[in-house]
Amino acid sequence: MPRERLSSRLGFILLSAGCAIGLGNVWRFPYITGRYGGAAFVLMYLLFLVFMGVPVMIMEFSIGRAGRMNIVGALKRLEPAGSKWHSVGYAAIAGNYILLMYYSVITGWLLYYFFSFLSGRLNSSFTTEAVGTYFSTLTAGPGLQIALTALALLLTAGTVIIGLKNGVEKITKVMMVILFILMFVLAIHSCLLPGAQEGIKFYMKPDFNNLVHEYGLGESVFAAMGQAFFTLSLGIGAMAIFGSYFDNKRSLGGESIRIICLDTTVALLSGFIIFPACSAFGVEAGSGPSLLFISLPNVFTQMSMGGIWGAVFFLAMIFAALSTLIAVFENICAYWMDMKGWTRKKAAIVNFVLIFILALPAVLGYNVLSSIQPLGSGSTILDGEDFLVSNIILPLGSLAYVIFCTHRYGWGWDKFTAEANQGDGLKVPQALRIYCAWILPLIIAFICVNGIIGVFA
């Protein structure tokens, strides 16, 4: 059977951007930016995005397009005879499963808040304490969370079953267009709120004293490196699978930069939504993960027509989350279709059931299994799963791809650049060889080690 192909270049760009765009952009980016000093942190983040994100994305796309299979099959086809590079692919596929195990639960929470604001159930009568209790009440009981997780996975699997072009590509394209429209509307609304000026100033005017004021320059630099690296969902083969569906008419360097620009646009827009709104209503923007489910709902309950704006915001979050879920689920299904000959329908149904079962510990970690705290006191099973993906599988997978593409005992620099530079568009210059082969791996290894130490310290 011939390899499935995407119907258009725009589909490839938006699908890949949809995979990269997720809660890391619209949740983690604003609160980390708020914590580490605002505009000065954003400048560092953009710098590291160019020097780290772009080359790793080009490499992952190249492996997928050259191998024309999922990450395991592609590495098998490209690796030197007798080597075991494809074993990295199995770890990447495992990372896809772990990611969906907790990401589907968070998407369920987003669905709950969307319906809560849309129906008027979450409204201006809620005090600050009541908004906090609203989230803890949701997570305290497993029943509703299980139903919401099932709904998130059903939407994901249903999209994949429809097909690559008519389901995954078409639906993700529509979601991405709507996402950008919603983000622009929300950003304009936030910037026009009374009292928003201080938030805009914090976000737009660099003050490098903020970088060293509380956490120190070293920690701020590492935070910028980590956010630039993790925001793109690199290292688990999710980009490779879309590379395998893409033709050879365009070089991968230019396409990677376009995708990263879209991903960055969403992140920057999220800042224009959150910082002015938080400034207008006196909410701390660097308040950590609770920003999305406690701090921002507090903003919307105080806002004029807050129910409508809250529903619009969480609809945007749902599209951001679902685009990642669909991309990762497609990667998992492609593995079973490529390696085991399963039909798309069989792969989607079996994995829907399997991932739903695997997601239950993340749900139960907030109630029945709350005594299990893998990262120390106060942590949950969901935190542990996120740690495995973000701090271990993503960086180590990316490190393996970089070494594979730049050294002779892997695929090698010449074969990598020949594939990446096929077609019209921006080429990978030979001058980057030393940086990609020796300096970039050290940066990624540093991020991985420092991230692990930071969690347990």
N, C-alpha and C positions, 0 to 999 in steps of 0.2 A: 504494500500500500504506500503511495507517495506521501511525503511529509506534508502535513497541513501547513498552509501559509496564511499570513494576515492579508487582508484585502488592500491595505494602503499603508503608506509611510506614516500618515497621521495616526493610524491605529497603533502602530508600533510605538510611536513616541508617547501617546496618551496612555497606552497600556503599561509601558515601563514606568512612566511618571506616576501612574496610579498605584503601582506596586511600591514605589519609593515614598509617595505621599501617604502619610498615615498619622497616627497619634504622636509620633516623634516630632512632626512638624507643628501640629496645632495644639499640642499639650505640653510636651517636654521642652520644646524650643522656647516658648514664652516664659515658663517659670525658671528655666536655667538662665535665660537672658536677664530676667528680673533679679535673680540672685547674684549674678556676677557682673553687674554694672551697666547694663543697657547697651548704648550705641557702640562703645568701645569693644564690648564682647562680640557684637554682631560683626564688626570689621574683622576680628580675628577668625571668627567662624567662617566667613566668606573666603578668607585667605586659605584656610586649611581645606575647605571644600574643593577648591581648585587643585591644590597640590596633592591631595590624598584621594578624594572622591572620584575625580575624573579618570585617572589612570586605572584604578581598580574596576570601575564600571566598564571601561573599554575592554579590559582583559576578560571580564566575565561574559560580556556580549560576544567577544571573539571566540571563546571556547564553545559557546552554544552554537554560533553560526557555522563554525568550521566542523563541529561534530554532528550537527543536525539531529541532536537527540537531547534528552534530559541530561542533567549534570553528570550522572554516573556513566551513562552510555557515551556521552561526548568525551569524557576523560579517557574512557577505554579506547576509543577510536584514535585519540591523539597521542596517548602516552607511548613512550618507547617500549619496544618489546621486552617483556619480562619485568617491567616495573609495575608498581601497585598504586599509581596516582588515583585510580578510580575509587579507591577506598575512602578518599576524601569526600567523594560524592555521596557515599552512604551516610556519613556524618551530616552532610548538608541536608539530605532528605529527612533525617531524624530531626534536624533543626526546624524544618518546615512543619513537622507534626507538633513539636513542642510549642512553636509560635502560635499555631491555631488553637492549641489547648487552652491558652489564656486569652488570646486576642478575641476569640469568639465570645468569651464571657464579658469582656469589656465592651464589645459591640452591643451585647445584650443590654448592658447598663445604659448605653447611649440611646437605644431604642426606647427604654423605659422613660428616660428624661424627655425625649422628644414627645412621646404621647402624653406625659404629665403636663408639659407646657401647652401643648396643642389643645388638650381637653380642659385646661384651666384648673386642673387639680393642684398644680404647683403655682401659686399666685401671690399677690402682694400682701395677703394676710399672714404669710409665713414670716416669723422672726428669724434672726440669724441662727439662733439655737435650733429652731424647728427645721431649717434647711439642712443643718448638719445631721439632725436626727433622721431626716428623710432618707439620706443615703445609708446610714447605719441600719435602718429598718429594712431596707432592700436587701442588704448583704447578710442580715441576721437569719433570714429564712431561706432554705435551698429551693423551695418549690417554684417560686416566681422566677428566680434566676435560671433554673434549669429550663423553664419554658422559653425565656428570652434567648438563652444560648441556642436552643434548638431552632428558634426562628432565624437567628443570625446565620446559622449553618445551613438552614433550608434555603434561604435566599442565595447563599453562596453556591451550594451544590446545584440548585436549579439553574443558575446562570451557566455553570460549566456544562451541564447536561445538554443544554440547547445547542452548544457547539462553539468552536473557536471564533468563527467570523460572526455568526448571528447571535451568539450569547456573550462570550467573554469580551470580544472586541467591541461589538455594537453597544452593549449595555455599559461597559466601562467608559467608552467615549462619551455617552450621554451623561453619566454621573460626573465625569471630569469637567465637562462644560458647565453643568449646573453648579458644581462645587466652586468653580472660579467666579461665577456670577454671584453666588451667595456670599462668598468671601469679600468680594468688592463692595457689595451692598452693606454688609455688616461693618466693614472697615470705615466706609464713609459715614455711616450712622454713628459709630463710636467716636470718630474724630470731631463730630459736630455737637457732642454732648457738652453741656455746661461743666466746666472744670476739667475738661479733657486735655488742656494745654500742657499741664505739667507732665502727663504721661507721654505725650508726643515729644516733648523736649527730652525727657529721659531716654526715649527710644531712638531719637534722631541726632542728638548732639553728643558726640563722643567726649567722655571725660575719663581719661585713663587713670585718674586717681581712684575712681570707683573700683577698678580692677584689683587694686591692692588694699583697699580700705578694710575689708573684713576677712577675705579668704586668702589673700596673697596672690602675687602674680603667677607663681608656678601652678597653683591649683586652678586658677582662671584659664591659663593657657591649656592645661590638660582638659578642662571641661569643654573648651571650644574645639579641641581636637576630637574628643569623644563624640560630641554632638554632630560634627561634620561627618564623621565616619559612620555612625549608627543610623543617621537619618535616611540613608539611601537603600537600606535593606540588602546590602552586599554581603556575599559570603555563603549564602544558602542555595545558590543556583536559581533563584527566582528570576534574575535578569538573564541568565543563560538560556532559560527555556524560551523567552521571547526573542532572544538572538537566533535561536534555532528556527523560528518561524519567519525570520526577516530575510529579504533577498539581498543580492550583492550589488545593487545599484548605487548604494550610498555607503561612504566610509563610516566607520563606527565612532570616530573621534568627534565629528560634528554632531552626530545624533546624541551622543552621551552628554555633550555640553548643553544641548537643547533640553534634554530631559532633566538635567540638574538645575537648569534655569527655571523650569516649571516647578520643580520641587522646592526650590529656594523662594520662588514667588509666593507659594502658599505659606511657607514658614514666615516670611516677612509680613504678609497680609495678616496672619494670625496675631502678630505683634501689634499691628495697627488696630485690630479688634480689641485686644485684651488690655494693653497698657492705658489707652485713653479711658476705657470703660472703668478699669480699676481705679484710675486717678479720680474720675468723676464721682465715684461712690466710696472712696476711701478703703479699698480692698488691696491687700498686699499681693502684688503680682508674682513675687518670688516665693509663694507659699507652698511650693512642692506639688506632688501629684494630686493633692486635694483641690487644686485650682479648678479642675474641670468639673468636679461633681459637688463641690461645696462652695468655693469662693465665687465662681461665675454664676451659679444659680442664685446666690445672694444678690449679685448685681442685677440680674434680670427681674427678680421679685421687687426690687426697688425702682425699677425703670418704668417710665410711661409706656404703655402697650408692651410690658415686659413679657407677657405670655407669648405674643407673636414673635418678638425678637428671640426669646429663648427657644421656641420651636424651630425657627430658621437656623439658629446657631447649631443646635443639636442635629438638625437634618444635614447640615454641612459636615459635621463630625461623623455622622453615619456613612455618608458617601466616601469620606476619606478612609474610614476603617474598612468598609466593604470592598473598596478597590484593592486594598492590601490582601484581605481575605480571599478574594476571587483569584488574584494573581498567584498567591501561595498555594491555594487549593488546585489550581490548574497545573502548577508545577508537580504536585504530588500525583495527580491523576496521569500526567504525561509520563511519569516514571513507570507506573503500572501498565500503561498502554505500550510504551516503548520496550520495556524489559520482559513483560509477561504476556503481551499480546491481548490484553483486555480491551473490550470496547469502552468508549467514553462513558456510556451509561452505567456499565458495571463498575468502572473505577470510581465514578462519582457517588453511586449509591453505597458501595462498600465503605468508602472512606468517610462519607457522611455519618454512617453508623459508628464507625471506629473512632472518629474524632469526637463525636458527641460523648461517647463513653469516656474517652481520655480527658475530656474537658471537665468531667464531674469533680475531680479532686480540687481544681481551682475554685469551683463554686463552693464546695464543702469546706474549703480552707478558711472561710469566713464564719463558719458556724460549727458544724459537726466535728470537723477536723482542725479546729482553730488551735488545738494544743501542739500541732505540728508546725514548728517555726524554723525552717531550714537555714535561714540567714541570721538567726539570733532572735532575741526577744522582740516581739512586736511584728515580726515578718510573717508572711503567709505563704502558702504553697504557690500562689500566683507570683509572688515576688521571687521565689526560688526558680520557677520556670523562666521568668523574664531574665533573671541573672544568667542562667545557662545559655540562653540565646544571645543576649546582648553582650555579655562579657566574655564568653568563651567561644561559642560556635561561629558567630559572625566574624570576629577578628581572626580566629584561627583559619576559618575557611578562606577569607580574603588573603591572608598571609600565604596559604598554600597556592592560591591562584596566581599570586604575584611571582612566587618562586617558579612555579610551573611554566609561566609565560616568559620568563627572563633568563633561565639557565638551561644549559645544554643537556642536563640529565632530566629535564622535563620536556615540554614542547619546544622551548627555545625562542629567543628574541626574534630571530629572522622569520620564523613561521608565524609567530604571533603578529608581527607588524605587517607581514604580507596579507594576512586575513583582515586585520583591522583597517588597512588602508585600501582595500578593494572598493571601487566605486568612486563617485564624485563626492567632494567634501573635504573637510579638514583631515590632514594626515598626522600620524604619530611621528614626530621627528626622531631621527637616530640619536640626537644629542641627549635625549632623555634616558638612554639605556643605562648609564651608570646610576642615575638617581633611582630608576625603577628597580634595578637589580640589587642594589645594596643599601640605599638610604631609606626607601619606602618600606622595605621589610622591617627595618629597625624601628621605624615610627610605629608601625602596626603592632609589633611585639611589645613595645613600650606601653601602648594604649591597653593592650590585653593584660599585661602584668600589673600595671598600675590600677586598672579597673578592679581586678580581683583583690588586690591588697586593700584598696579603698573600701570595698564592701565589708570585708571582715575586720578592718581596723576600726 
